[in-house]
Amino acid sequence: MKKAGLITAVMMAVLLPGTASWADEIRVLSSVGIKAVVDELAPQFEKTTKHKVTMVFGLAGALKTQIEKGEPFDVAILTPPLLDDLIAKGLVPAKSVIARTGLGLMIKAGAPKPDVSTVDAFKKTLLGAKSITFASAGASGIAFLATAKQLGIATLKIKPAASGDEVNQNILSGASDLAVLPVSEILPVKGAELGGVFPADVQTFIIMAAGVNPKAKGTAAKDFVAFLMSPANNGVVKTKGMERLP
């Protein structure tokens, strides 16, 4: 067994004693911003604990609305402000920050890389784009429009989309030449690639945090969140375009 795998196995054995004798199903409503990380770690958690993890991915704002309307869940992985609203309404007792990801420009695979070396170059890249697509209701889309305003850009050739999947399709079909998404959502897209990240002076980080339903059965939901946050999984977090908070 590789060292990282051994550390994870030992951590799980200590964290989750006796889980082999019982199992629960955990329903997780999660922002797509952390999908790549969860897609890799959830099966590891299932294999070790025998718990079943059912994932439902979507835009964070839409998932929050579903929870407020009574959508069943054991764990919610959303942005901290949205979880704060759920905490204020008594729907989750607290939040635990998992990781963050910066914003980047997605391009079709093989297309010329846009110049994002400086803020001025980044601004020229945006102004020169034939079409920029983004998820208008997503945290990244909202942050992008705020950045454009910060840069003093009054008009851009934009193609708002209803979801990350629609953003991906706009790039793959050639309908747009640039897309704005969290880096963690860009890296897994086949046929596309990361054109570059926003310059540090105008970078916005999308933070992912988890809240556990106080009505969740047993400790499986809390254990799943602890597993996602474990330092033993920092390598997975990094390779998927995310990072732990400093």
N, C-alpha and C positions, 0 to 999 in steps of 0.2 A: 504493500500500500504506500502510495506517495505521501510525503510529509504533510501536505495540505489536507489530503483526505483523512489521514490519521488524526490530525488536530480536530477536524470537523466531527469525526466519529466520536472521539473522546469527549468533545464539548457537548455533543448531543446526549451521550450516555449520562453525563453529569447533570445536564439541564433537564432531561426528560426521563427520570428513572421510572422503570416499570411500564413504559408505554407499549411494549410488545404485547401486553396482556389485554389491552383495550384500545379502542380507536374511535375517533369522532370524525365527522365531516365538517370542514371549515369552509364557509362561503366568504370569499374575499371580493369586495368591490374595489377595483384599483384603477388609478389613472394609467393611461398608456405610457406615460413618461418613464415608468419603472418596469414596463412589461418585459424587456429583454433580461433584466436581472431576475425577476420573479419566475420567468419561464425556465430559467436554469436551476434556480434554488428550490422551487416548490417540489419538483420530483425527488430531489435529494432528501428533503424534509419528509415526504411521504414514505420513501423507502426506509428511512431510519425509524420513524415513529409509527408507521402503519396508519396514520391519519390520512384522510382523503381531503385534498385541497381543491375546491372548485373556484376557478377564477372567472370573474366578469370584468372585462376591461372597457374603458370608455373615457370620455372627457371628464375631468375632475368635477367641473361645475354641474354637469348633467347627473353624475353619480350622487353628488350631494343632494340634489333635488329629489332623486329617487329615494334616498334614505329618509329625507324629511317627510316623504309621502308614505313611508311604511315599508319600503323594500327590505326584505330580510337580509341580514348580513352578520357576520361574526367579526370581520376585520374590514376597515375602510382605509385605503391608502390614497391620500389626497394631498393637496398643498396645505401648509399650516394654517393660512387664514380661513380656509373652508372648514378644516377640523375645529378651529376655534369657534366658529359659528355653531357647529354640532355640539361642542362642549357646552356652550352657553345655553343650548336647548335641552341639555341633559341626555343627548343621544349617545355620546361617548364621554367617559370620565376624564380622559387625558390623551395627549399625543406623544409619540416617540419619533424623533427625526431619524430617518434611515440614511438618506444620501441626497446629493444634489447633482444637477447636470446643467451645463451652460448651453446657450443658444448657438446654433450653427447654420450655415447655408448648405442646403442639399442641392446637388446637381445630378444630371443624368451621367451614368458611368461613361468615362472617356471624354466628357466635355471639358473645355479649358477651365482651369481652376480660377475662380474670381480672386481679385486682389483685395485682401483684408489685412494687409500688413500694417496699416495705420488707420486712424479714424477717418482722415481725409480720403484715403484710398477706398475704404469701406463705403463711405458716403457716395463716392463716384460710382462704385460698383452697383449700389442700389439704384442710383439715378439712371444708370445705363442699361439696366435690365429690361428686357422686352416684356417680362411678366414675372411678378413675384407672388407666389402662392403661400398661404398659411391658414391654419385653423382659426377662424375668426373668434370662436367662442372659447378657445383653449388658452391656457395661461401663457404659452409661448406667443400666440398671436396677439394677445393683449399687450404683452411686454414689447413685442416688435413695434407695434404702432406707437407705443410710448417712446421707444428709442428713436424712431423716425422723427417724432415731434421734438425730442431733445436735440437732434441733429439739425433742426430747422428745415426739414424737408416738408414742403407743403403738399406736393403731389408726387405720387408714385404710380406706376402701372402695376396694379395689384389684381389678384384673382383669389378672393376669399373662398375658403372651403369649409364644409360643415364638419369635417373630421380629418384625422391624420391619414386615413386610407385615401381620402379624396385628394389630399395634398400629394401623396405618393403618386397617384395616378396622373395628376397634372404634370409631374416631372417626367414620368416614364413615357407618357404619350407625346411629350413635347409641347403641351399647351402652355407650360411655364418653363423658363430657363433657370429660375432660382426658387428655392423654397426655404422658409424659415421654420425650424423645428428644434426641439431639444436634441443635443448630440446623441443621446441614448435612443432616440426614435429614428435617427438617420442611419446609424451604423447597420441595423439589421435589414435594411431595404435592398433586396436584390435588384440589380439593374441601375442602382443609384449609388452615389458616394458622397462623403463629406467634402464639401468644397473648401471649408475653412470655418473657424469659429469667430464669433464677434470679437473685435479688439477689446482688450481688458478694460479700457476706459468707458466703454459702453456695454459691457457684458452684463447680462442678467442671468442669474442662476434660478432654475426651477427646483425648488426643494420638495422632496417627497417625505411625508410623515405618515405614521399609522395610528389609528385609534381602534380600540377593541370595544365591541358591544358589551355593555355590562351584563346583558342577558345571555351571553355566549356560554354554552355548556362546557363544564370542566375547565382545564387550563390549556387546551390545545391552541386556541386562538392567541393567547399570550405567548405561548411557546413558539408559535410560528413567527410572530413579530420579533421575538428575541433571537431567533435563528437568522432572520434577515439582517439584523443589526450586529451579529457576531463578527468580531475582528477576523475570525477564521475565513470569512467570506469576502474580505476586502479585495482579494484578487479578482473575483468574479465581478464585483461592483466596478472595478477599474476597467476591465476589458470590455464592459458593456457601455462605456462612455459616461460613467458616473463617478462620484468621489464622495468620501465621507466629509462631513463638515469639519473645518479646522477646529 
